[in-house]
Amino acid sequence: MQTPKDYTRKLLLDTAREAFLRKGFKAVSMREISKLSGVSLSNIYNYYPCKDDLLAVVLHPLLEAMNGMLHNHNRDE
């Protein structure tokens, strides 16, 4: 069973990812993420100190996948 904090963290990431894809990073505010997710603005900052930190976590899986592809591409085999 997922804890409420895990649920909130995933909700924020999913909401931010969707908003960033739809409108672009610069056009989305933390206030908008709060409104879309239903998580209070002050509570969001308990999980992510700033929007840049939230973006880094949203992009982490993509960057890991790209690093894996580059590693495989540059192998000697």
Distance bins in CASP14 RR format, pairs under 12 A and 6 or more apart:
PFRMAT RR
TARGET T0000
AUTHOR 0000-0000-0000
RMODE 2
METHOD distances of the structure
MODEL  1
1 7 0 0 0 0 1 0 0 0 0 0 0
2 8 0 0 0 0 1 0 0 0 0 0 0
2 9 0 0 0 0 1 0 0 0 0 0 0
2 10 1 0 0 1 0 0 0 0 0 0 0
2 11 0 0 0 0 0 1 0 0 0 0 0
3 9 0 0 0 0 1 0 0 0 0 0 0
3 10 0 0 0 0 0 1 0 0 0 0 0
4 10 0 0 0 0 0 1 0 0 0 0 0
4 11 0 0 0 0 0 1 0 0 0 0 0
4 39 0 0 0 0 0 1 0 0 0 0 0
4 43 0 0 0 0 0 1 0 0 0 0 0
4 47 0 0 0 0 0 1 0 0 0 0 0
5 11 0 0 0 0 0 1 0 0 0 0 0
5 12 0 0 0 0 0 1 0 0 0 0 0
5 39 0 0 0 0 0 1 0 0 0 0 0
5 43 0 0 0 0 0 1 0 0 0 0 0
5 46 0 0 0 0 1 0 0 0 0 0 0
5 47 0 0 0 0 1 0 0 0 0 0 0
6 12 0 0 0 0 0 1 0 0 0 0 0
6 13 0 0 0 0 0 1 0 0 0 0 0
6 47 0 0 0 0 0 1 0 0 0 0 0
7 13 0 0 0 0 0 1 0 0 0 0 0
7 14 0 0 0 0 0 1 0 0 0 0 0
7 37 0 0 0 0 0 1 0 0 0 0 0
7 39 0 0 0 0 0 1 0 0 0 0 0
7 47 0 0 0 0 0 1 0 0 0 0 0
8 14 0 0 0 0 0 1 0 0 0 0 0
8 15 0 0 0 0 0 1 0 0 0 0 0
8 33 0 0 0 0 0 1 0 0 0 0 0
8 34 0 0 0 0 0 1 0 0 0 0 0
8 37 0 0 0 0 1 0 0 0 0 0 0
8 38 0 0 0 0 1 0 0 0 0 0 0
8 39 1 0 0 1 0 0 0 0 0 0 0
8 40 0 0 0 0 0 1 0 0 0 0 0
8 43 1 0 0 1 0 0 0 0 0 0 0
8 44 0 0 0 0 1 0 0 0 0 0 0
8 46 0 0 0 0 1 0 0 0 0 0 0
8 47 1 0 0 1 0 0 0 0 0 0 0
8 48 0 0 0 0 0 1 0 0 0 0 0
9 15 0 0 0 0 0 1 0 0 0 0 0
9 16 0 0 0 0 0 1 0 0 0 0 0
9 37 0 0 0 0 0 1 0 0 0 0 0
9 39 0 0 0 0 1 0 0 0 0 0 0
9 43 0 0 0 0 0 1 0 0 0 0 0
9 44 0 0 0 0 0 1 0 0 0 0 0
9 46 0 0 0 0 1 0 0 0 0 0 0
9 47 1 0 1 0 0 0 0 0 0 0 0
9 48 0 0 0 0 1 0 0 0 0 0 0
9 54 0 0 0 0 0 1 0 0 0 0 0
9 57 0 0 0 0 1 0 0 0 0 0 0
9 58 0 0 0 0 0 1 0 0 0 0 0
10 16 0 0 0 0 0 1 0 0 0 0 0
10 17 0 0 0 0 0 1 0 0 0 0 0
10 37 0 0 0 0 0 1 0 0 0 0 0
10 39 0 0 0 0 0 1 0 0 0 0 0
10 47 0 0 0 0 0 1 0 0 0 0 0
10 57 0 0 0 0 0 1 0 0 0 0 0
10 58 0 0 0 0 0 1 0 0 0 0 0
11 17 0 0 0 0 0 1 0 0 0 0 0
11 18 0 0 0 0 0 1 0 0 0 0 0
11 33 0 0 0 0 1 0 0 0 0 0 0
11 34 0 0 0 0 0 1 0 0 0 0 0
11 36 0 0 0 0 1 0 0 0 0 0 0
11 37 1 0 1 0 0 0 0 0 0 0 0
11 38 0 0 0 0 1 0 0 0 0 0 0
11 39 1 0 0 1 0 0 0 0 0 0 0
11 43 0 0 0 0 0 1 0 0 0 0 0
11 44 0 0 0 0 0 1 0 0 0 0 0
11 47 0 0 0 0 1 0 0 0 0 0 0
12 18 0 0 0 0 0 1 0 0 0 0 0
12 19 0 0 0 0 0 1 0 0 0 0 0
12 20 0 0 0 0 0 1 0 0 0 0 0
12 30 0 0 0 0 1 0 0 0 0 0 0
12 33 1 0 0 1 0 0 0 0 0 0 0
12 34 0 0 0 0 1 0 0 0 0 0 0
12 36 0 0 0 0 1 0 0 0 0 0 0
12 37 1 0 1 0 0 0 0 0 0 0 0
12 38 0 0 0 0 1 0 0 0 0 0 0
12 39 1 0 0 1 0 0 0 0 0 0 0
12 40 0 0 0 0 0 1 0 0 0 0 0
12 41 0 0 0 0 0 1 0 0 0 0 0
12 43 0 0 0 0 1 0 0 0 0 0 0
12 44 1 0 0 1 0 0 0 0 0 0 0
12 45 0 0 0 0 0 1 0 0 0 0 0
12 46 0 0 0 0 0 1 0 0 0 0 0
12 47 1 0 1 0 0 0 0 0 0 0 0
12 48 1 0 0 1 0 0 0 0 0 0 0
12 51 0 0 0 0 0 1 0 0 0 0 0
12 53 0 0 0 0 0 1 0 0 0 0 0
12 54 1 0 0 1 0 0 0 0 0 0 0
12 55 0 0 0 0 0 1 0 0 0 0 0
12 57 0 0 0 0 1 0 0 0 0 0 0
12 58 0 0 0 0 1 0 0 0 0 0 0
13 19 0 0 0 0 0 1 0 0 0 0 0
13 20 0 0 0 0 0 1 0 0 0 0 0
13 33 0 0 0 0 1 0 0 0 0 0 0
13 37 0 0 0 0 1 0 0 0 0 0 0
13 39 0 0 0 0 0 1 0 0 0 0 0
13 44 0 0 0 0 0 1 0 0 0 0 0
13 47 0 0 0 0 1 0 0 0 0 0 0
13 48 0 0 0 0 1 0 0 0 0 0 0
13 53 0 0 0 0 0 1 0 0 0 0 0
13 54 1 0 0 1 0 0 0 0 0 0 0
13 55 0 0 0 0 0 1 0 0 0 0 0
13 56 0 0 0 0 0 1 0 0 0 0 0
13 57 1 0 0 1 0 0 0 0 0 0 0
13 58 1 0 0 1 0 0 0 0 0 0 0
13 59 0 0 0 0 0 1 0 0 0 0 0
13 60 0 0 0 0 1 0 0 0 0 0 0
13 61 0 0 0 0 1 0 0 0 0 0 0
14 20 0 0 0 0 0 1 0 0 0 0 0
14 21 0 0 0 0 0 1 0 0 0 0 0
14 33 0 0 0 0 0 1 0 0 0 0 0
14 36 0 0 0 0 1 0 0 0 0 0 0
14 37 0 0 0 0 1 0 0 0 0 0 0
14 39 0 0 0 0 0 1 0 0 0 0 0
14 54 0 0 0 0 0 1 0 0 0 0 0
14 57 0 0 0 0 0 1 0 0 0 0 0
14 58 0 0 0 0 1 0 0 0 0 0 0
15 21 0 0 0 0 0 1 0 0 0 0 0
15 22 0 0 0 0 0 1 0 0 0 0 0
15 28 0 0 0 0 1 0 0 0 0 0 0
15 30 0 0 0 0 0 1 0 0 0 0 0
15 32 0 0 0 0 1 0 0 0 0 0 0
15 33 1 0 1 0 0 0 0 0 0 0 0
15 34 0 0 0 0 1 0 0 0 0 0 0
15 35 0 0 0 0 1 0 0 0 0 0 0
15 36 1 0 1 0 0 0 0 0 0 0 0
15 37 1 0 1 0 0 0 0 0 0 0 0
15 38 0 0 0 0 1 0 0 0 0 0 0
15 39 0 0 0 0 1 0 0 0 0 0 0
15 44 0 0 0 0 1 0 0 0 0 0 0
15 47 0 0 0 0 0 1 0 0 0 0 0
15 48 0 0 0 0 0 1 0 0 0 0 0
15 54 0 0 0 0 1 0 0 0 0 0 0
15 58 0 0 0 0 0 1 0 0 0 0 0
16 22 0 0 0 0 0 1 0 0 0 0 0
16 23 0 0 0 0 0 1 0 0 0 0 0
16 24 0 0 0 0 0 1 0 0 0 0 0
16 25 0 0 0 0 1 0 0 0 0 0 0
16 28 1 0 0 1 0 0 0 0 0 0 0
16 29 0 0 0 0 0 1 0 0 0 0 0
16 30 0 0 0 0 1 0 0 0 0 0 0
16 32 0 0 0 0 1 0 0 0 0 0 0
16 33 1 0 1 0 0 0 0 0 0 0 0
16 34 0 0 0 0 0 1 0 0 0 0 0
16 36 0 0 0 0 1 0 0 0 0 0 0
16 37 0 0 0 0 1 0 0 0 0 0 0
16 39 0 0 0 0 0 1 0 0 0 0 0
16 44 0 0 0 0 1 0 0 0 0 0 0
16 47 0 0 0 0 0 1 0 0 0 0 0
16 48 0 0 0 0 1 0 0 0 0 0 0
16 51 0 0 0 0 1 0 0 0 0 0 0
16 52 0 0 0 0 0 1 0 0 0 0 0
16 53 0 0 0 0 0 1 0 0 0 0 0
16 54 1 0 1 0 0 0 0 0 0 0 0
16 55 1 0 0 1 0 0 0 0 0 0 0
16 56 0 0 0 0 0 1 0 0 0 0 0
16 57 0 0 0 0 1 0 0 0 0 0 0
16 58 1 0 1 0 0 0 0 0 0 0 0
16 59 0 0 0 0 0 1 0 0 0 0 0
17 23 0 0 0 0 0 1 0 0 0 0 0
17 24 0 0 0 0 0 1 0 0 0 0 0
17 25 0 0 0 0 0 1 0 0 0 0 0
17 28 0 0 0 0 0 1 0 0 0 0 0
17 33 0 0 0 0 0 1 0 0 0 0 0
17 36 0 0 0 0 0 1 0 0 0 0 0
17 37 0 0 0 0 0 1 0 0 0 0 0
17 54 0 0 0 0 1 0 0 0 0 0 0
17 55 0 0 0 0 1 0 0 0 0 0 0
17 57 0 0 0 0 1 0 0 0 0 0 0
17 58 1 0 1 0 0 0 0 0 0 0 0
17 59 0 0 0 0 1 0 0 0 0 0 0
17 60 0 0 0 0 0 1 0 0 0 0 0
17 61 0 0 0 0 1 0 0 0 0 0 0
17 62 0 0 0 0 0 1 0 0 0 0 0
18 24 0 0 0 0 0 1 0 0 0 0 0
18 28 0 0 0 0 1 0 0 0 0 0 0
18 32 0 0 0 0 0 1 0 0 0 0 0
18 33 0 0 0 0 1 0 0 0 0 0 0
18 36 1 0 0 1 0 0 0 0 0 0 0
18 37 0 0 0 0 1 0 0 0 0 0 0
18 58 0 0 0 0 1 0 0 0 0 0 0
19 25 0 0 0 0 1 0 0 0 0 0 0
19 26 0 0 0 0 0 1 0 0 0 0 0
19 27 0 0 0 0 1 0 0 0 0 0 0
19 28 1 0 1 0 0 0 0 0 0 0 0
19 29 0 0 0 0 1 0 0 0 0 0 0
19 30 0 0 0 0 0 1 0 0 0 0 0
19 31 0 0 0 0 0 1 0 0 0 0 0
19 32 1 0 0 1 0 0 0 0 0 0 0
19 33 1 0 0 1 0 0 0 0 0 0 0
19 34 0 0 0 0 0 1 0 0 0 0 0
19 35 0 0 0 0 1 0 0 0 0 0 0
19 36 1 0 0 1 0 0 0 0 0 0 0
19 37 0 0 0 0 1 0 0 0 0 0 0
19 51 0 0 0 0 0 1 0 0 0 0 0
19 54 0 0 0 0 0 1 0 0 0 0 0
19 55 0 0 0 0 0 1 0 0 0 0 0
19 58 0 0 0 0 1 0 0 0 0 0 0
20 26 0 0 0 0 1 0 0 0 0 0 0
20 27 0 0 0 0 1 0 0 0 0 0 0
20 28 1 0 1 0 0 0 0 0 0 0 0
20 29 0 0 0 0 0 1 0 0 0 0 0
20 30 0 0 0 0 0 1 0 0 0 0 0
20 32 0 0 0 0 0 1 0 0 0 0 0
20 33 0 0 0 0 1 0 0 0 0 0 0
20 36 0 0 0 0 0 1 0 0 0 0 0
20 51 0 0 0 0 1 0 0 0 0 0 0
20 52 0 0 0 0 0 1 0 0 0 0 0
20 54 0 0 0 0 1 0 0 0 0 0 0
20 55 1 0 0 1 0 0 0 0 0 0 0
20 56 0 0 0 0 0 1 0 0 0 0 0
20 57 0 0 0 0 0 1 0 0 0 0 0
20 58 1 0 0 1 0 0 0 0 0 0 0
20 59 0 0 0 0 1 0 0 0 0 0 0
20 62 0 0 0 0 0 1 0 0 0 0 0
21 27 0 0 0 0 0 1 0 0 0 0 0
21 28 0 0 0 0 1 0 0 0 0 0 0
21 55 0 0 0 0 0 1 0 0 0 0 0
21 58 0 0 0 0 1 0 0 0 0 0 0
21 59 0 0 0 0 0 1 0 0 0 0 0
21 62 0 0 0 0 0 1 0 0 0 0 0
22 28 0 0 0 0 1 0 0 0 0 0 0
22 32 0 0 0 0 0 1 0 0 0 0 0
22 33 0 0 0 0 0 1 0 0 0 0 0
22 36 0 0 0 0 0 1 0 0 0 0 0
23 29 0 0 0 0 1 0 0 0 0 0 0
23 32 0 0 0 0 1 0 0 0 0 0 0
23 33 0 0 0 0 0 1 0 0 0 0 0
23 36 0 0 0 0 0 1 0 0 0 0 0
24 32 0 0 0 0 0 1 0 0 0 0 0
24 51 0 0 0 0 0 1 0 0 0 0 0
24 55 0 0 0 0 0 1 0 0 0 0 0
24 58 0 0 0 0 0 1 0 0 0 0 0
25 32 0 0 0 0 0 1 0 0 0 0 0
25 33 0 0 0 0 0 1 0 0 0 0 0
25 51 1 0 0 1 0 0 0 0 0 0 0
25 52 0 0 0 0 1 0 0 0 0 0 0
25 54 0 0 0 0 1 0 0 0 0 0 0
25 55 1 0 1 0 0 0 0 0 0 0 0
25 56 0 0 0 0 0 1 0 0 0 0 0
25 58 0 0 0 0 1 0 0 0 0 0 0
25 59 0 0 0 0 1 0 0 0 0 0 0
26 32 0 0 0 0 0 1 0 0 0 0 0
26 51 0 0 0 0 1 0 0 0 0 0 0
26 52 0 0 0 0 0 1 0 0 0 0 0
26 55 0 0 0 0 0 1 0 0 0 0 0
27 33 0 0 0 0 0 1 0 0 0 0 0
27 51 0 0 0 0 0 1 0 0 0 0 0
28 34 0 0 0 0 0 1 0 0 0 0 0
28 35 0 0 0 0 0 1 0 0 0 0 0
28 36 0 0 0 0 1 0 0 0 0 0 0
28 37 0 0 0 0 0 1 0 0 0 0 0
28 51 1 0 0 1 0 0 0 0 0 0 0
28 54 0 0 0 0 1 0 0 0 0 0 0
28 55 0 0 0 0 1 0 0 0 0 0 0
28 58 0 0 0 0 0 1 0 0 0 0 0
29 35 0 0 0 0 1 0 0 0 0 0 0
29 36 0 0 0 0 0 1 0 0 0 0 0
29 41 0 0 0 0 1 0 0 0 0 0 0
29 44 0 0 0 0 0 1 0 0 0 0 0
29 50 0 0 0 0 0 1 0 0 0 0 0
29 51 1 0 0 1 0 0 0 0 0 0 0
29 54 0 0 0 0 0 1 0 0 0 0 0
30 36 0 0 0 0 0 1 0 0 0 0 0
30 37 0 0 0 0 0 1 0 0 0 0 0
30 39 0 0 0 0 0 1 0 0 0 0 0
30 40 0 0 0 0 0 1 0 0 0 0 0
30 41 1 0 0 1 0 0 0 0 0 0 0
30 42 0 0 0 0 0 1 0 0 0 0 0
30 43 0 0 0 0 0 1 0 0 0 0 0
30 44 1 0 1 0 0 0 0 0 0 0 0
30 45 1 0 0 1 0 0 0 0 0 0 0
30 47 0 0 0 0 0 1 0 0 0 0 0
30 48 0 0 0 0 1 0 0 0 0 0 0
30 49 0 0 0 0 0 1 0 0 0 0 0
30 50 1 0 0 1 0 0 0 0 0 0 0
30 51 1 0 1 0 0 0 0 0 0 0 0
30 52 0 0 0 0 0 1 0 0 0 0 0
30 53 0 0 0 0 0 1 0 0 0 0 0
30 54 1 0 0 1 0 0 0 0 0 0 0
30 55 0 0 0 0 0 1 0 0 0 0 0
31 37 0 0 0 0 0 1 0 0 0 0 0
31 38 0 0 0 0 0 1 0 0 0 0 0
31 39 0 0 0 0 0 1 0 0 0 0 0
31 40 0 0 0 0 0 1 0 0 0 0 0
31 41 1 0 1 0 0 0 0 0 0 0 0
31 42 0 0 0 0 0 1 0 0 0 0 0
31 44 0 0 0 0 1 0 0 0 0 0 0
31 45 0 0 0 0 0 1 0 0 0 0 0
31 51 0 0 0 0 0 1 0 0 0 0 0
32 38 0 0 0 0 0 1 0 0 0 0 0
32 39 0 0 0 0 0 1 0 0 0 0 0
32 41 0 0 0 0 1 0 0 0 0 0 0
32 44 0 0 0 0 0 1 0 0 0 0 0
32 51 0 0 0 0 0 1 0 0 0 0 0
32 54 0 0 0 0 0 1 0 0 0 0 0
33 39 1 0 0 1 0 0 0 0 0 0 0
33 40 0 0 0 0 0 1 0 0 0 0 0
33 41 0 0 0 0 1 0 0 0 0 0 0
33 43 0 0 0 0 0 1 0 0 0 0 0
33 44 1 0 0 1 0 0 0 0 0 0 0
33 45 0 0 0 0 0 1 0 0 0 0 0
33 47 0 0 0 0 0 1 0 0 0 0 0
33 48 0 0 0 0 1 0 0 0 0 0 0
33 50 0 0 0 0 0 1 0 0 0 0 0
33 51 0 0 0 0 1 0 0 0 0 0 0
33 54 1 0 0 1 0 0 0 0 0 0 0
33 55 0 0 0 0 0 1 0 0 0 0 0
33 58 0 0 0 0 0 1 0 0 0 0 0
34 40 1 0 0 1 0 0 0 0 0 0 0
34 41 1 0 1 0 0 0 0 0 0 0 0
34 42 0 0 0 0 1 0 0 0 0 0 0
34 43 0 0 0 0 1 0 0 0 0 0 0
34 44 1 0 1 0 0 0 0 0 0 0 0
34 45 0 0 0 0 1 0 0 0 0 0 0
34 47 0 0 0 0 0 1 0 0 0 0 0
34 48 0 0 0 0 0 1 0 0 0 0 0
34 51 0 0 0 0 0 1 0 0 0 0 0
34 54 0 0 0 0 0 1 0 0 0 0 0
35 41 0 0 0 0 1 0 0 0 0 0 0
35 44 0 0 0 0 0 1 0 0 0 0 0
36 44 0 0 0 0 0 1 0 0 0 0 0
37 43 0 0 0 0 1 0 0 0 0 0 0
37 44 1 0 0 1 0 0 0 0 0 0 0
37 47 0 0 0 0 0 1 0 0 0 0 0
37 48 0 0 0 0 0 1 0 0 0 0 0
37 54 0 0 0 0 0 1 0 0 0 0 0
38 44 0 0 0 0 1 0 0 0 0 0 0
39 45 0 0 0 0 0 1 0 0 0 0 0
39 46 0 0 0 0 1 0 0 0 0 0 0
39 47 0 0 0 0 1 0 0 0 0 0 0
39 48 0 0 0 0 0 1 0 0 0 0 0
39 54 0 0 0 0 0 1 0 0 0 0 0
40 46 0 0 0 0 1 0 0 0 0 0 0
40 47 0 0 0 0 0 1 0 0 0 0 0
41 47 0 0 0 0 0 1 0 0 0 0 0
41 48 0 0 0 0 0 1 0 0 0 0 0
41 51 0 0 0 0 0 1 0 0 0 0 0
44 50 0 0 0 0 0 1 0 0 0 0 0
44 51 0 0 0 0 1 0 0 0 0 0 0
44 53 0 0 0 0 0 1 0 0 0 0 0
44 54 0 0 0 0 1 0 0 0 0 0 0
45 51 0 0 0 0 0 1 0 0 0 0 0
45 53 0 0 0 0 1 0 0 0 0 0 0
45 54 0 0 0 0 0 1 0 0 0 0 0
46 53 0 0 0 0 0 1 0 0 0 0 0
47 53 0 0 0 0 1 0 0 0 0 0 0
47 54 0 0 0 0 1 0 0 0 0 0 0
47 57 0 0 0 0 1 0 0 0 0 0 0
48 54 1 0 1 0 0 0 0 0 0 0 0
48 55 0 0 0 0 1 0 0 0 0 0 0
48 56 0 0 0 0 1 0 0 0 0 0 0
48 57 1 0 0 1 0 0 0 0 0 0 0
48 58 0 0 0 0 1 0 0 0 0 0 0
49 56 0 0 0 0 0 1 0 0 0 0 0
49 57 0 0 0 0 0 1 0 0 0 0 0
50 56 0 0 0 0 1 0 0 0 0 0 0
50 57 0 0 0 0 0 1 0 0 0 0 0
51 57 0 0 0 0 0 1 0 0 0 0 0
51 58 0 0 0 0 0 1 0 0 0 0 0
52 58 0 0 0 0 0 1 0 0 0 0 0
52 59 0 0 0 0 0 1 0 0 0 0 0
53 59 0 0 0 0 0 1 0 0 0 0 0
53 60 0 0 0 0 0 1 0 0 0 0 0
54 60 0 0 0 0 0 1 0 0 0 0 0
55 62 0 0 0 0 0 1 0 0 0 0 0
55 63 0 0 0 0 0 1 0 0 0 0 0
56 62 0 0 0 0 0 1 0 0 0 0 0
56 63 0 0 0 0 1 0 0 0 0 0 0
56 64 0 0 0 0 0 1 0 0 0 0 0
57 63 0 0 0 0 0 1 0 0 0 0 0
57 64 0 0 0 0 0 1 0 0 0 0 0
59 65 0 0 0 0 0 1 0 0 0 0 0
59 66 0 0 0 0 1 0 0 0 0 0 0
59 67 0 0 0 0 0 1 0 0 0 0 0
60 66 0 0 0 0 0 1 0 0 0 0 0
60 67 0 0 0 0 0 1 0 0 0 0 0
61 67 0 0 0 0 0 1 0 0 0 0 0
61 68 0 0 0 0 0 1 0 0 0 0 0
62 68 0 0 0 0 0 1 0 0 0 0 0
62 69 0 0 0 0 0 1 0 0 0 0 0
63 69 0 0 0 0 0 1 0 0 0 0 0
63 70 0 0 0 0 0 1 0 0 0 0 0
64 70 0 0 0 0 0 1 0 0 0 0 0
64 71 0 0 0 0 0 1 0 0 0 0 0
65 71 0 0 0 0 0 1 0 0 0 0 0
65 72 0 0 0 0 0 1 0 0 0 0 0
66 72 0 0 0 0 0 1 0 0 0 0 0
66 73 0 0 0 0 0 1 0 0 0 0 0
67 73 0 0 0 0 0 1 0 0 0 0 0
67 74 0 0 0 0 0 1 0 0 0 0 0
68 74 0 0 0 0 1 0 0 0 0 0 0
68 75 0 0 0 0 0 1 0 0 0 0 0
69 75 0 0 0 0 0 1 0 0 0 0 0
71 77 0 0 0 0 0 1 0 0 0 0 0
END
